[in-house]
Amino acid sequence: MLAGVLGKSKSDTLLNEYAALVGDAVLRQRTRHAEHKARIEIELAKRVKSEFLANMSHELRTPLNTVIGFSKLLADHGKHKLTDAQVVQYAELIRDAGDHLLSVINDILDITKMQAGAYALESNEVDLIGVLHSCTESVRTAAEIAGVTLRENIAFNLPPVRGDDAKLTQVFKNLLNNAIKFTSKDGEVVLKAFRQGDGGVIVSVRDNGIGMTDEEARVAVLPFGQVDGGRTRLREGTGLGLPIAKALVELHGGRLLITSVKGRGTEITVRLPPREQVSVTEGRDAVYGRGPAA
């Protein structure tokens, strides 16, 4: 009997030692995996930030050169005898360049405030139908210039949502402008909105443009990330539109999801919760993807 007890005790000890070894091995493997993932994320963040800074000089210099150049022409009006039409044209070019420059600066300030957790939203009852229709109309001219068909399919029974109407307008204008920018001539952009069963709202912006791979979609939502990050990129922009849109949606208690196929197009879906369930999230959490659970 004593031998049996001793044998069982020895067996239990061996099993415990084996379990401890297996546990240590699993923990080491998980630690290595977490470290590897963290290194990849840090390298990706460094790369996209470096590309952003390299491209930002172009984004800032182009409108500044326009302002400086045409201001000189206006200042030399007495020497060159500009016509009234030329004066108006140059003034409009300066204004457009100034508006573009202000937009770039505002984007940088917005993303900086969000990263610092210092971004505030208004909390109002928002007529989402009016916001969406206004956004569609505001980008219609850009779509016509690009040769892109713009359609909207907004359900008549959309409920109001709680949030900041100006920031929601910024979200959907960004998404529509992005879709138009990355859609070729004779392509199509469709904005669709419908009510969920729980009283929330789903809004999607779908295009049949160039699309993205999974890796490119990951980069696209990173602050300072640009899918086409090289200096020879075909589309201009700071790369902040989509990250800001994502952060603003999360600050409204919602979720922004990307579905894309390279060469076939992209659909970006925004899920906004019922107004009674909205809780404001700090800006830092939204920017870094720690917003509300899906």
Protein Blocks (a to p, Z undefined) as FASTA:
>chain_A
ZZmmmmmmmmmmmmmmmmmmmmmmmmmmmmmmmmmmmmmmmmmmmmmmmmmmmmmmmmmm
mmmmmmmmmmmmmmmmmmnopafklmmmmmmmmmmmmmmmmmmmmmmmmmmmmmnopacc
ddddddfklmmmmmmmmmmmmmmmnopacdddddfkbccdeddfklmmmmmmmmmmmmmm
mpcehiacdddddddfkopacdddddfbebpafklmmmmmpghiafblcfkbfbgcehlm
mmmmmmmmmmnopacdddddehiaccdddddddfklgccddfklmmnopaccZZ
